[in-house]
Amino acid sequence: PWERARVVTELAEALVQAGAIDEALKMVSVMNDPTSRSRALSPVIMALVRQGSSDAAVEAISAELGWVRGVAERRDAAGCYATLAEACADVSDLVDSESTIRGQWLGLARSALACSWLYGESVWDQFGILMRVAPELAIQLVDERVLAEPEGGTPPELEPDLGAEGPGGHTGSYR
């Protein structure tokens, strides 16, 4: 199954490179593996934006965010949302920095990133994406992490009860 998913993902990427973006989007929409599907969608979204179809790209990523919420297992969903957040951040780099469309893509990236955290993804594992889409929050988290380290004590990352989310990241009993 993993080999098949990898091949289908590569095929979708090849279709994008050949200019068959609609066909690639259709192929992605029928993929069953959430992780492969999220990875395969990234180049399709980028291609749609490059050809000037920003609305179609936003529609595709929004539909994918909803699809992941409905079908993915908890751990798969965390990774899918992180992949989609990175795809949105990549697309935001393609658009004019003063454009409202850039703000829309950054907002989608932040939403997907937050969803990844809700499903158990580590803030620190996705810190690079966070720096790109919400640098003020990233800096605040680092500052809190540094301030949380007790003098001469155990650094926070070694404390067993801190959790994957970092400072203030205890997620409660729903896990």
Protein Blocks (a to p, Z undefined) as FASTA:
>chain_A
ZZmmmmmmmmmmmmmmnopamlmmmmmmmpmblklmmmmmmmmmmmmmmnopamlmmmmm
mmmmmmmmmmmcfklmmmmmmmmmmmmmmmmmmpcfkbmklmmmmmmmmmmmmmmmmnop
afklmmmmmmmmmmmlmmmmmmmmmmmpcghiacfklpmklojnbghiagbjmZZ
